[in-house]
């Protein structure tokens, strides 16, 4: 029997939650509804979902607070988070990504867009076909155990940053445009803006600490992984 992906829908408006749940059920997903942070945490404590749809505006704790909390917990760190928001402004989108969301969708949204985004984050979470280890410049990335070590110390990062680092390490010294990175790392960038790449590169650099300098910004072109912690971490164009 095939696995039906479980989706935790954290939404305080029952009508919106029910509409999302109906569409998810009709398209092969198993929705679970939580109306606020505490009820969502109880669901997570019981069974981990495959993806979280997280509303920005919630009673007591905001979606941003919850995203940061779950990204800081080793048990929930790897679950893709899709932020549901009525805030379409660029700073708000970046804030959601900075908080740990893998993607965002602005209300009102179509059923097809929602399903496409969910399927995209699930594809990005799927295991790699070849789960070999890659070592470069003191960094060791083990795809089988989903661990990253730098000079013997384990580093913590989200699933998107892990995939981004893996691609960089497998293709060192090349300049990758934002569009190329979206295509190779995200796989389906129909709904994803190039600015998203900058946010995830920033998060990856922060997660790498001293090793973050290996990711160089090539102005007007994109990013290069140098393999040596001596590159430039300049702010991208």
Secondary structure, 3 states (H helix, E strand, C coil): CCCCCEEEEECCCHHHHHHHHHHHHHCCCEEEEECCHHHHHHHHHHCCCCEEEEECCCCCCCHHHHHHHHHCCCCCCCCEEEEEECCCCHHHHHHHHHCCCCEEEECCCCHHHHHHHHHHHHHHHCCCCCCCEEEECCEEEECCCCEEEECCEEECCCHHHHHHHHHHHHCCCCEECHHHHHHHHHCCCCCCCCHHHHHHHHHHHHHHHHHHHHEEEECCCEEEECCCCCCCCCCCC
